[in-house]
Amino acid sequence: MKFEGREAPSSYGCNCHGGPTTCPLQAECLTPSLVYEGTVKVGDDSKTYVGQTCRTFKTRWNLHNSDVNCGRRRTEMTNYLLDLKEKGVTPDSISWSKLATAYPRGRGSRMCSLCLTEKVLIATADRDFSLNERSEVTRRCRHRDEHLLTNFLSHHSSGSTNEEEDRGGPERPEENLGGQEEDQGGQGQGDVQEDQEDHEEEEGQEEEELPEGARRLRKKRVTSYTHFY
């Protein structure tokens, strides 16, 4: 199995503070993209749970412990441990083991090796001891959504909004346009007439400065332009 042009390492090691002896996964807690099994023993009874993670096992293990401490029923194993906690029963031991390693679904891929491996192991597990539900076999791939085109477009549309904000927003906001209309509407009728008279005076001065032939040509062009429109 290749990973970035190199062979995937057989072991990713452990970074537990107490050393490999305190590691929950036999000194391999930093292994990513794996299917794991948790075994809970209470007296002579033992229950197993099959799960998977595309992150490191230690990250997922910490989330399991956090769910139990905070009372979040996110997995069947958490439900079982919280039920024991409500009954005042303490498990004799909780052990973890690595079942298989597989890569999650990539961009452009039509299958997820990690989810398929987990489903096969859940389907073939002993139902008398398994905590997993049969409905988990038909569950949709959880790594598919991050590669959807809608997420790609939403990301870029949010980026365009940021670009507008960086440029200082729209050039002519509606509030400013409304203010300009109010200013134009508040202009007096006498002011409009004065502006028209000034404009006519300027046109008259320009015509006086032009020769007679140029004035006739200009008048002809204005007449044809008005007739056309």
PAGU-706709 format. One line per field, with one value per residue: x, y, z of N, C-alpha, C, CB in turn. Coordinates in nm, 3 decimals. Glycine has a CB too. Example, Ala and Ser with C-alpha at 12.3 -4.5 7.8 and 13.67 -1.06 7.14 Angstrom:
<bases>
n.px <- 1.319	1.285
n.py <- -0.569	-0.225
n.pz <- 0.780	0.708
ca.px <- 1.230	1.367
ca.py <- -0.450	-0.106
ca.pz <- 0.780	0.714
c.px <- 1.320	1.290
c.py <- -0.330	0.003
c.pz <- 0.780	0.787
cb.px <- 1.131	1.408
cb.py <- -0.447	-0.060
cb.pz <- 0.905	0.572
</bases>
This chain:
<bases>
n.px <- 0.084	0.062	0.170	0.178	0.380	0.550	0.618	0.372	0.427	0.481	0.431	0.323	0.399	0.404	0.302	0.247	0.250	0.322	0.471	0.510	0.390	0.161	0.003	-0.305	-0.333	-0.137	0.123	0.080	-0.076	-0.076	-0.151	-0.307	-0.626	-0.779	-0.951	-1.090	-1.128	-1.314	-1.326	-1.532	-1.533	-1.729	-1.737	-1.811	-1.914	-1.870	-1.846	-1.818	-1.708	-1.701	-1.530	-1.431	-1.186	-1.059	-0.865	-0.596	-0.573	-0.552	-0.665	-0.933	-0.983	-0.959	-1.187	-1.388	-1.357	-1.416	-1.686	-1.806	-1.749	-1.886	-2.142	-2.245	-2.426	-2.315	-2.221	-2.272	-2.114	-2.062	-2.323	-2.361	-2.162	-2.249	-2.496	-2.413	-2.286	-2.499	-2.628	-2.450	-2.239	-1.910	-1.690	-1.478	-1.257	-1.140	-1.044	-0.847	-0.800	-0.634	-0.790	-0.781	-0.623	-0.701	-0.757	-0.941	-1.218	-1.123	-1.084	-1.280	-1.304	-1.505	-1.559	-1.512	-1.260	-1.214	-1.466	-1.599	-1.447	-1.497	-1.776	-1.785	-1.656	-1.831	-2.060	-1.981	-1.934	-1.985	-2.312	-2.404	-2.228	-2.165	-2.182	-2.257	-2.507	-2.720	-2.803	-2.592	-2.446	-2.563	-2.518	-2.446	-2.146	-1.927	-1.723	-1.773	-1.902	-1.723	-1.596	-1.779	-1.918	-2.076	-1.982	-1.735	-1.810	-1.951	-1.744	-1.585	-1.766	-1.800	-1.545	-1.543	-1.714	-1.560	-1.360	-1.496	-1.547	-1.285	-1.224	-1.367	-1.640	-1.951	-1.947	-2.146	-2.358	-2.703	-2.802	-2.656	-2.736	-3.004	-2.981	-2.871	-3.084	-3.269	-3.140	-3.144	-3.417	-3.485	-3.402	-3.468	-3.724	-3.658	-3.381	-3.339	-3.432	-3.247	-3.014	-3.078	-3.094	-2.831	-2.704	-2.812	-2.711	-2.438	-2.432	-2.516	-2.301	-2.100	-2.194	-2.179	-1.906	-1.837	-1.786	-2.016	-2.073	-2.000	-2.183	-2.424	-2.382	-2.364	-2.621	-2.767	-2.681	-2.772	-3.047	-3.095	-3.015	-3.203	-3.434	-3.383	-3.388
n.py <- -0.119	0.215	0.538	0.865	0.822	0.653	0.353	0.251	0.282	0.006	0.032	0.304	0.393	0.521	0.770	0.790	0.915	0.752	0.558	0.270	0.065	0.165	0.222	0.226	0.071	-0.127	-0.004	0.122	0.347	0.575	0.508	0.576	0.578	0.322	0.016	-0.071	-0.262	-0.273	-0.416	-0.494	-0.606	-0.751	-0.914	-1.244	-1.185	-1.050	-0.791	-0.677	-0.416	-0.276	-0.032	0.256	0.488	0.773	0.930	0.937	0.653	0.721	0.975	0.913	0.739	0.909	1.065	0.875	0.834	1.094	1.117	0.932	1.044	1.287	1.209	1.169	1.003	0.871	0.648	0.289	0.159	0.359	0.396	0.150	0.159	0.384	0.295	0.093	0.258	0.404	0.203	0.161	-0.011	-0.110	-0.164	-0.451	-0.454	-0.273	-0.322	-0.269	-0.331	-0.365	-0.421	-0.397	-0.206	0.058	0.282	0.589	0.718	0.883	1.187	1.182	0.909	0.609	0.439	0.351	0.224	0.206	0.230	0.012	-0.205	-0.191	-0.245	-0.507	-0.644	-0.592	-0.721	-0.987	-1.039	-1.195	-1.216	-1.252	-1.135	-0.890	-0.535	-0.367	-0.248	-0.399	-0.224	-0.056	-0.161	-0.082	0.184	0.512	0.624	0.807	0.969	1.087	1.335	1.547	1.566	1.656	1.850	2.066	2.157	2.249	2.462	2.628	2.701	2.858	3.057	3.187	3.286	3.478	3.664	3.755	3.877	4.098	4.234	4.296	4.475	4.688	4.672	4.710	4.945	5.144	5.171	5.102	5.277	5.514	5.580	5.631	5.857	6.035	6.062	6.187	6.430	6.530	6.548	6.744	6.977	7.306	7.449	7.683	7.671	7.470	7.593	7.802	7.655	7.552	7.789	7.884	7.680	7.715	7.968	7.912	7.741	7.923	8.105	7.935	7.885	8.141	8.178	7.990	7.953	8.045	7.830	7.608	7.626	7.573	7.307	7.178	7.222	7.074	6.814	6.779	6.791	6.565	6.364	6.389	6.321	6.057	5.920
n.pz <- 0.000	-0.095	0.014	-0.040	-0.231	-0.095	0.095	0.324	0.672	0.895	1.165	1.365	1.609	1.950	2.185	2.452	2.787	2.998	2.875	2.654	2.801	2.918	2.707	2.527	2.299	2.262	2.221	1.974	1.935	1.777	1.526	1.218	1.037	1.078	1.166	1.467	1.773	2.067	2.388	2.653	2.977	3.223	3.500	3.424	3.183	2.859	2.622	2.285	2.068	1.747	1.573	1.372	1.249	1.077	1.170	1.413	1.634	1.901	1.921	1.866	2.078	2.299	2.250	2.294	2.571	2.657	2.582	2.753	3.003	2.985	2.938	2.679	2.440	2.187	2.052	2.034	2.216	2.402	2.497	2.628	2.830	2.973	3.061	3.237	3.419	3.525	3.661	3.861	3.819	3.772	3.508	3.477	3.308	3.021	2.708	2.409	2.060	1.743	1.441	1.157	0.895	0.677	0.401	0.397	0.201	-0.096	-0.296	-0.584	-0.578	-0.577	-0.373	-0.027	0.146	0.417	0.547	0.430	0.519	0.795	0.795	0.700	0.907	1.117	1.025	1.028	1.291	1.615	1.715	1.971	2.142	2.041	2.042	1.842	1.612	1.363	1.170	1.122	0.919	0.682	0.680	0.555	0.389	0.587	0.507	0.270	0.232	0.259	0.017	-0.167	-0.439	-0.371	-0.124	-0.209	-0.380	-0.201	-0.035	-0.207	-0.276	-0.034	-0.015	-0.222	-0.115	0.095	-0.050	-0.157	0.077	0.150	-0.049	0.029	0.007	-0.188	-0.462	-0.484	-0.246	-0.145	0.043	0.010	-0.249	-0.207	-0.048	-0.232	-0.412	-0.247	-0.207	-0.466	-0.506	-0.324	-0.436	-0.538	-0.761	-0.881	-0.881	-1.070	-1.303	-1.322	-1.372	-1.625	-1.774	-1.753	-1.892	-2.149	-2.207	-2.218	-2.440	-2.635	-2.635	-2.730	-2.990	-3.102	-3.115	-3.308	-3.668	-3.939	-4.118	-3.968	-3.762	-3.897	-3.981	-3.733	-3.631	-3.815	-3.760	-3.497	-3.539	-3.703	-3.526	-3.321	-3.464	-3.526	-3.280
ca.px <- 0.000	0.145	0.127	0.262	0.497	0.634	0.550	0.315	0.502	0.409	0.391	0.337	0.456	0.322	0.352	0.187	0.344	0.371	0.546	0.430	0.315	0.033	-0.065	-0.428	-0.332	-0.012	0.229	0.048	-0.190	-0.067	-0.186	-0.426	-0.708	-0.785	-1.071	-1.046	-1.228	-1.309	-1.385	-1.568	-1.557	-1.795	-1.749	-1.795	-1.976	-1.785	-1.908	-1.720	-1.757	-1.615	-1.538	-1.328	-1.149	-0.959	-0.758	-0.519	-0.655	-0.549	-0.765	-1.066	-0.991	-0.987	-1.327	-1.468	-1.352	-1.486	-1.830	-1.850	-1.741	-1.985	-2.275	-2.292	-2.453	-2.289	-2.195	-2.331	-2.027	-2.089	-2.452	-2.342	-2.085	-2.332	-2.596	-2.345	-2.258	-2.625	-2.657	-2.347	-2.150	-1.782	-1.632	-1.353	-1.150	-1.175	-0.924	-0.859	-0.713	-0.640	-0.839	-0.735	-0.594	-0.750	-0.761	-1.077	-1.255	-1.052	-1.156	-1.297	-1.320	-1.643	-1.570	-1.434	-1.207	-1.223	-1.604	-1.633	-1.382	-1.572	-1.905	-1.763	-1.623	-1.953	-2.153	-1.931	-1.910	-2.078	-2.421	-2.428	-2.134	-2.139	-2.262	-2.297	-2.638	-2.716	-2.829	-2.466	-2.393	-2.622	-2.496	-2.377	-2.006	-1.914	-1.613	-1.815	-1.951	-1.615	-1.551	-1.890	-1.897	-2.146	-1.890	-1.632	-1.867	-1.980	-1.617	-1.540	-1.860	-1.765	-1.422	-1.573	-1.769	-1.448	-1.289	-1.572	-1.525	-1.151	-1.221	-1.444	-1.781	-1.996	-1.907	-2.257	-2.460	-2.836	-2.825	-2.601	-2.818	-3.124	-2.947	-2.853	-3.215	-3.332	-3.078	-3.191	-3.557	-3.498	-3.354	-3.579	-3.755	-3.581	-3.243	-3.338	-3.443	-3.119	-2.918	-3.111	-3.056	-2.684	-2.666	-2.846	-2.615	-2.310	-2.447	-2.519	-2.165	-2.023	-2.238	-2.126	-1.764	-1.819	-1.821	-2.153	-2.083	-1.992	-2.309	-2.526	-2.354	-2.397	-2.766	-2.816	-2.652	-2.862	-3.182	-3.100	-3.002	-3.333	-3.530	-3.352	-3.430
ca.py <- 0.000	0.334	0.659	0.976	0.772	0.569	0.243	0.287	0.215	-0.103	0.080	0.449	0.422	0.560	0.888	0.793	0.966	0.642	0.461	0.168	-0.024	0.229	0.253	0.147	-0.011	-0.204	0.082	0.163	0.439	0.680	0.452	0.639	0.506	0.181	-0.040	-0.119	-0.335	-0.252	-0.526	-0.456	-0.726	-0.732	-1.049	-1.345	-1.135	-0.961	-0.734	-0.620	-0.308	-0.250	0.106	0.297	0.630	0.813	0.997	0.840	0.582	0.790	1.081	0.851	0.684	1.023	1.103	0.776	0.865	1.220	1.091	0.864	1.139	1.394	1.152	1.180	0.870	0.880	0.514	0.180	0.131	0.463	0.364	0.036	0.203	0.475	0.213	0.033	0.365	0.436	0.092	0.154	-0.122	-0.069	-0.273	-0.508	-0.410	-0.228	-0.342	-0.228	-0.404	-0.322	-0.528	-0.380	-0.069	0.087	0.425	0.640	0.759	0.999	1.268	1.114	0.765	0.563	0.347	0.384	0.098	0.206	0.200	-0.123	-0.299	-0.189	-0.311	-0.652	-0.697	-0.586	-0.823	-1.121	-1.051	-1.280	-1.130	-1.271	-1.053	-0.762	-0.419	-0.296	-0.278	-0.445	-0.109	0.011	-0.217	-0.005	0.327	0.582	0.657	0.935	1.046	1.128	1.473	1.645	1.575	1.695	1.974	2.174	2.212	2.323	2.587	2.713	2.755	2.963	3.169	3.263	3.358	3.596	3.764	3.814	3.966	4.223	4.307	4.350	4.590	4.797	4.653	4.761	5.082	5.237	5.108	5.154	5.391	5.634	5.615	5.695	5.992	6.119	6.093	6.287	6.559	6.581	6.584	6.864	7.093	7.395	7.464	7.797	7.627	7.395	7.690	7.873	7.565	7.545	7.916	7.887	7.588	7.777	8.077	7.853	7.694	8.041	8.157	7.846	7.903	8.269	8.164	7.908	8.017	8.021	7.696	7.509	7.630	7.504	7.164	7.130	7.222	6.964	6.690	6.769	6.762	6.425	6.279	6.391	6.248	5.914	5.866
ca.pz <- 0.000	-0.110	0.082	-0.085	-0.302	-0.010	0.160	0.454	0.780	0.962	1.297	1.380	1.740	2.064	2.256	2.585	2.887	3.081	2.796	2.584	2.891	2.948	2.581	2.514	2.177	2.253	2.167	1.838	1.946	1.676	1.395	1.160	0.939	1.117	1.227	1.598	1.852	2.211	2.463	2.789	3.058	3.352	3.552	3.320	3.060	2.781	2.504	2.191	1.982	1.631	1.527	1.277	1.250	0.978	1.245	1.492	1.732	2.030	1.915	1.880	2.214	2.388	2.231	2.364	2.714	2.680	2.572	2.875	3.115	2.968	2.920	2.540	2.385	2.043	1.998	2.112	2.330	2.501	2.559	2.719	2.946	3.052	3.129	3.352	3.516	3.593	3.751	3.964	3.789	3.714	3.428	3.525	3.218	2.887	2.626	2.269	1.967	1.603	1.354	1.019	0.852	0.542	0.373	0.375	0.065	-0.148	-0.394	-0.711	-0.559	-0.563	-0.260	0.092	0.199	0.563	0.585	0.387	0.611	0.921	0.776	0.689	1.041	1.198	0.976	1.061	1.435	1.690	1.761	2.113	2.220	1.974	2.080	1.720	1.556	1.224	1.083	1.091	0.795	0.572	0.703	0.448	0.416	0.657	0.450	0.136	0.224	0.249	-0.122	-0.253	-0.511	-0.302	-0.024	-0.282	-0.428	-0.086	0.014	-0.295	-0.270	0.085	-0.045	-0.302	-0.024	0.168	-0.139	-0.164	0.202	0.147	-0.139	0.086	-0.021	-0.317	-0.490	-0.460	-0.164	-0.164	0.132	-0.052	-0.363	-0.155	-0.005	-0.349	-0.466	-0.162	-0.232	-0.593	-0.493	-0.244	-0.510	-0.572	-0.902	-0.931	-0.908	-1.196	-1.412	-1.335	-1.437	-1.766	-1.836	-1.765	-1.998	-2.277	-2.231	-2.259	-2.578	-2.723	-2.649	-2.816	-3.128	-3.152	-3.144	-3.427	-3.796	-3.983	-4.175	-3.860	-3.687	-3.975	-3.975	-3.600	-3.619	-3.896	-3.689	-3.382	-3.590	-3.747	-3.407	-3.253	-3.548	-3.520	-3.151
c.px <- 0.088	0.085	0.226	0.392	0.588	0.552	0.497	0.391	0.417	0.362	0.419	0.384	0.352	0.384	0.290	0.291	0.402	0.451	0.454	0.348	0.177	-0.048	-0.192	-0.427	-0.196	0.097	0.206	-0.068	-0.188	-0.100	-0.311	-0.502	-0.712	-0.923	-1.026	-1.161	-1.205	-1.384	-1.407	-1.603	-1.617	-1.822	-1.719	-1.850	-1.879	-1.860	-1.801	-1.788	-1.655	-1.639	-1.425	-1.302	-1.047	-0.847	-0.678	-0.611	-0.659	-0.649	-0.905	-1.085	-1.022	-1.132	-1.421	-1.472	-1.426	-1.637	-1.883	-1.851	-1.849	-2.126	-2.330	-2.305	-2.438	-2.267	-2.261	-2.243	-2.046	-2.221	-2.436	-2.268	-2.167	-2.443	-2.536	-2.320	-2.383	-2.664	-2.556	-2.251	-2.024	-1.724	-1.501	-1.236	-1.211	-1.047	-0.954	-0.761	-0.736	-0.681	-0.784	-0.705	-0.640	-0.761	-0.905	-1.097	-1.182	-1.135	-1.160	-1.317	-1.467	-1.661	-1.478	-1.387	-1.223	-1.364	-1.644	-1.570	-1.455	-1.704	-1.890	-1.737	-1.745	-2.050	-2.110	-1.905	-2.017	-2.187	-2.448	-2.339	-2.112	-2.234	-2.312	-2.436	-2.624	-2.736	-2.700	-2.405	-2.443	-2.599	-2.414	-2.234	-1.995	-1.802	-1.648	-1.843	-1.839	-1.563	-1.662	-1.862	-1.966	-2.059	-1.780	-1.685	-1.898	-1.854	-1.571	-1.635	-1.834	-1.637	-1.446	-1.633	-1.659	-1.370	-1.361	-1.552	-1.386	-1.142	-1.302	-1.592	-1.819	-1.963	-2.017	-2.364	-2.594	-2.863	-2.774	-2.684	-2.945	-3.097	-2.929	-2.987	-3.285	-3.272	-3.126	-3.337	-3.577	-3.451	-3.472	-3.599	-3.678	-3.438	-3.235	-3.346	-3.313	-3.016	-2.946	-3.071	-2.905	-2.638	-2.695	-2.749	-2.481	-2.318	-2.448	-2.381	-2.081	-2.062	-2.186	-1.979	-1.741	-1.850	-1.961	-2.170	-2.082	-2.121	-2.419	-2.507	-2.392	-2.547	-2.826	-2.794	-2.744	-3.002	-3.194	-3.091	-3.136	-3.438	-3.506	-3.404	-3.575
c.py <- 0.125	0.451	0.769	0.926	0.684	0.454	0.289	0.215	0.111	-0.062	0.230	0.489	0.469	0.682	0.901	0.834	0.854	0.538	0.359	0.079	0.034	0.260	0.167	0.053	-0.077	-0.126	0.119	0.263	0.552	0.629	0.520	0.543	0.356	0.145	-0.108	-0.193	-0.305	-0.362	-0.482	-0.583	-0.687	-0.871	-1.152	-1.300	-1.040	-0.918	-0.668	-0.512	-0.283	-0.107	0.137	0.447	0.657	0.893	0.892	0.773	0.657	0.906	1.025	0.794	0.794	1.069	1.004	0.806	0.994	1.201	1.025	0.962	1.246	1.340	1.165	1.040	0.873	0.745	0.410	0.143	0.234	0.439	0.252	0.079	0.298	0.400	0.143	0.136	0.402	0.326	0.079	0.040	-0.068	-0.186	-0.322	-0.463	-0.366	-0.235	-0.306	-0.305	-0.351	-0.439	-0.517	-0.233	-0.054	0.237	0.470	0.683	0.886	1.073	1.196	0.964	0.730	0.468	0.392	0.253	0.091	0.169	0.058	-0.228	-0.306	-0.265	-0.462	-0.713	-0.691	-0.698	-0.964	-1.140	-1.139	-1.192	-1.145	-1.180	-0.914	-0.654	-0.341	-0.340	-0.320	-0.329	-0.035	-0.042	-0.138	0.145	0.387	0.617	0.796	1.022	1.102	1.278	1.575	1.661	1.617	1.831	2.091	2.238	2.294	2.458	2.681	2.776	2.872	3.082	3.253	3.340	3.483	3.705	3.832	3.911	4.099	4.305	4.368	4.473	4.706	4.788	4.708	4.907	5.182	5.167	5.176	5.276	5.519	5.678	5.684	5.836	6.086	6.157	6.197	6.425	6.619	6.623	6.711	6.990	7.177	7.408	7.581	7.760	7.551	7.490	7.766	7.787	7.557	7.673	7.926	7.798	7.648	7.890	8.022	7.803	7.811	8.100	8.068	7.863	8.034	8.256	8.082	7.987	7.977	7.879	7.588	7.506	7.556	7.352	7.105	7.121	7.105	6.831	6.671	6.733	6.616	6.329	6.272	6.313	6.096	5.851	5.906
c.pz <- 0.000	-0.033	0.048	-0.148	-0.220	0.046	0.295	0.564	0.848	1.101	1.306	1.519	1.840	2.130	2.394	2.689	2.973	3.007	2.731	2.676	2.926	2.822	2.569	2.394	2.157	2.178	2.019	1.835	1.843	1.536	1.341	1.069	0.970	1.167	1.357	1.666	1.999	2.283	2.608	2.866	3.192	3.409	3.444	3.186	2.990	2.655	2.417	2.105	1.871	1.584	1.430	1.289	1.140	1.042	1.321	1.595	1.864	2.033	1.933	2.020	2.316	2.374	2.297	2.514	2.747	2.674	2.698	2.993	3.108	2.944	2.779	2.480	2.232	1.977	2.087	2.231	2.440	2.573	2.662	2.846	3.034	3.124	3.252	3.461	3.593	3.691	3.865	3.944	3.723	3.634	3.486	3.439	3.086	2.804	2.481	2.184	1.825	1.517	1.213	0.996	0.707	0.525	0.351	0.230	0.025	-0.250	-0.529	-0.699	-0.538	-0.446	-0.148	0.154	0.351	0.609	0.546	0.477	0.744	0.906	0.768	0.827	1.133	1.157	1.016	1.211	1.500	1.751	1.910	2.199	2.160	2.023	1.957	1.674	1.410	1.127	1.046	0.962	0.674	0.586	0.590	0.488	0.476	0.601	0.311	0.127	0.204	0.107	-0.218	-0.318	-0.442	-0.196	-0.091	-0.327	-0.312	-0.031	-0.072	-0.296	-0.146	0.065	-0.126	-0.215	0.054	0.080	-0.151	-0.037	0.205	0.057	-0.085	0.054	-0.156	-0.335	-0.457	-0.378	-0.180	-0.076	0.069	-0.171	-0.315	-0.110	-0.122	-0.409	-0.381	-0.186	-0.363	-0.584	-0.413	-0.316	-0.554	-0.722	-0.962	-0.962	-1.039	-1.314	-1.433	-1.406	-1.586	-1.839	-1.853	-1.878	-2.136	-2.310	-2.279	-2.403	-2.676	-2.743	-2.740	-2.963	-3.186	-3.189	-3.271	-3.554	-3.841	-4.039	-4.069	-3.780	-3.762	-3.971	-3.840	-3.581	-3.696	-3.825	-3.570	-3.427	-3.632	-3.629	-3.333	-3.330	-3.537	-3.391	-3.114
cb.px <- -0.096	0.161	0.118	0.294	0.575	0.698	0.644	0.164	0.552	0.498	0.467	0.206	0.562	0.307	0.326	0.126	0.274	0.257	0.649	0.520	0.395	0.055	0.030	-0.547	-0.368	-0.038	0.364	0.013	-0.193	0.072	-0.209	-0.386	-0.655	-0.680	-1.145	-0.998	-1.220	-1.368	-1.295	-1.688	-1.425	-1.929	-1.889	-1.863	-2.111	-1.650	-2.018	-1.659	-1.782	-1.643	-1.534	-1.368	-1.092	-1.025	-0.817	-0.399	-0.602	-0.408	-0.755	-1.084	-0.860	-0.892	-1.359	-1.412	-1.206	-1.442	-1.861	-1.759	-1.604	-1.945	-2.368	-2.194	-2.594	-2.170	-2.043	-2.353	-1.880	-2.090	-2.554	-2.263	-1.956	-2.392	-2.655	-2.213	-2.201	-2.737	-2.662	-2.410	-2.219	-1.683	-1.610	-1.362	-1.047	-1.237	-0.873	-0.836	-0.739	-0.504	-0.991	-0.839	-0.441	-0.889	-0.675	-1.105	-1.407	-0.921	-1.089	-1.181	-1.236	-1.687	-1.535	-1.517	-1.059	-1.184	-1.700	-1.588	-1.235	-1.598	-1.973	-1.645	-1.507	-2.021	-2.165	-1.804	-1.908	-2.003	-2.548	-2.404	-2.000	-2.152	-2.180	-2.194	-2.731	-2.822	-2.925	-2.368	-2.432	-2.770	-2.425	-2.454	-1.922	-1.890	-1.488	-1.938	-2.027	-1.501	-1.495	-2.020	-1.948	-2.275	-1.828	-1.584	-1.993	-2.051	-1.509	-1.524	-2.004	-1.752	-1.325	-1.669	-1.870	-1.356	-1.272	-1.720	-1.545	-1.053	-1.272	-1.392	-1.865	-2.145	-1.867	-2.315	-2.420	-2.938	-2.759	-2.457	-2.852	-3.181	-2.821	-2.766	-3.300	-3.317	-2.927	-3.173	-3.634	-3.421	-3.268	-3.555	-3.904	-3.583	-3.191	-3.455	-3.557	-3.066	-2.923	-3.261	-3.107	-2.618	-2.739	-2.990	-2.595	-2.271	-2.575	-2.612	-2.098	-2.044	-2.390	-2.145	-1.692	-1.907	-1.719	-2.193	-1.971	-1.874	-2.352	-2.522	-2.208	-2.335	-2.824	-2.747	-2.507	-2.864	-3.217	-2.987	-2.890	-3.380	-3.517	-3.200	-3.333
cb.py <- 0.000	0.370	0.637	1.069	0.886	0.651	0.121	0.254	0.317	-0.226	0.003	0.518	0.526	0.443	1.014	0.655	1.069	0.576	0.391	0.081	-0.048	0.357	0.227	0.238	0.074	-0.337	0.013	0.041	0.499	0.740	0.299	0.764	0.529	0.150	-0.141	-0.001	-0.488	-0.116	-0.653	-0.353	-0.806	-0.648	-1.072	-1.474	-1.062	-1.030	-0.631	-0.732	-0.177	-0.352	0.203	0.261	0.670	0.894	1.105	0.909	0.440	0.843	1.157	0.740	0.612	1.139	1.113	0.634	0.876	1.324	1.004	0.744	1.205	1.482	1.215	1.267	0.821	0.967	0.488	0.059	0.127	0.602	0.322	-0.077	0.271	0.584	0.107	-0.032	0.488	0.457	-0.038	0.141	-0.228	-0.023	-0.228	-0.660	-0.523	-0.081	-0.488	-0.075	-0.558	-0.264	-0.525	-0.433	-0.036	0.018	0.459	0.758	0.779	0.958	1.407	1.140	0.716	0.497	0.203	0.470	0.083	0.344	0.300	-0.146	-0.259	-0.045	-0.259	-0.682	-0.618	-0.449	-0.814	-1.147	-0.912	-1.362	-1.161	-1.416	-1.125	-0.778	-0.327	-0.320	-0.157	-0.551	-0.013	-0.007	-0.364	-0.034	0.349	0.708	0.649	0.911	0.959	1.051	1.507	1.606	1.441	1.700	1.961	2.122	2.100	2.242	2.560	2.634	2.646	2.910	3.119	3.170	3.268	3.561	3.699	3.705	3.903	4.194	4.214	4.245	4.551	4.927	4.718	4.740	5.095	5.289	5.109	5.046	5.368	5.610	5.491	5.615	5.990	6.049	5.967	6.249	6.545	6.476	6.473	6.849	7.050	7.531	7.484	7.910	7.540	7.295	7.787	7.915	7.426	7.519	8.034	7.843	7.455	7.831	8.160	7.739	7.612	8.149	8.169	7.700	7.899	8.380	8.101	7.784	7.980	8.124	7.672	7.541	7.774	7.553	7.138	7.221	7.354	6.963	6.688	6.900	6.855	6.396	6.334	6.534	6.295	5.892	5.913
cb.pz <- 0.122	-0.257	0.237	0.032	-0.352	0.105	0.175	0.460	0.882	0.972	1.409	1.349	1.727	2.167	2.175	2.621	2.976	3.148	2.884	2.501	3.020	3.026	2.459	2.503	2.054	2.183	2.182	1.753	2.085	1.677	1.406	1.082	0.798	1.224	1.130	1.687	1.825	2.247	2.458	2.791	3.080	3.338	3.611	3.362	3.090	2.744	2.543	2.101	2.065	1.516	1.644	1.132	1.388	0.865	1.344	1.563	1.754	2.060	1.781	1.775	2.251	2.358	2.082	2.340	2.761	2.577	2.451	2.906	3.118	2.851	3.014	2.455	2.426	2.019	1.986	2.023	2.285	2.435	2.451	2.648	2.902	2.962	3.032	3.309	3.446	3.490	3.673	4.097	3.699	3.826	3.284	3.528	3.195	2.887	2.637	2.254	1.975	1.555	1.349	0.916	0.866	0.515	0.250	0.469	0.054	-0.208	-0.409	-0.797	-0.440	-0.690	-0.303	0.194	0.162	0.619	0.520	0.243	0.634	0.966	0.651	0.595	1.103	1.183	0.825	0.985	1.502	1.801	1.684	2.151	2.230	1.821	2.170	1.608	1.568	1.201	1.150	1.206	0.781	0.562	0.838	0.409	0.287	0.804	0.441	0.094	0.349	0.341	-0.166	-0.174	-0.654	-0.240	0.061	-0.402	-0.508	0.023	0.016	-0.435	-0.271	0.205	-0.117	-0.416	0.072	0.221	-0.276	-0.186	0.322	0.101	-0.275	0.038	0.086	-0.333	-0.637	-0.594	-0.019	-0.134	0.268	-0.095	-0.446	-0.042	0.077	-0.453	-0.476	-0.015	-0.234	-0.703	-0.429	-0.118	-0.631	-0.511	-0.923	-0.831	-0.794	-1.200	-1.385	-1.196	-1.375	-1.785	-1.752	-1.634	-1.982	-2.275	-2.104	-2.166	-2.593	-2.665	-2.510	-2.773	-3.135	-3.047	-3.026	-3.419	-3.904	-4.089	-4.273	-3.768	-3.662	-4.121	-4.004	-3.494	-3.670	-4.032	-3.642	-3.303	-3.708	-3.846	-3.312	-3.235	-3.696	-3.531	-3.042
</bases>
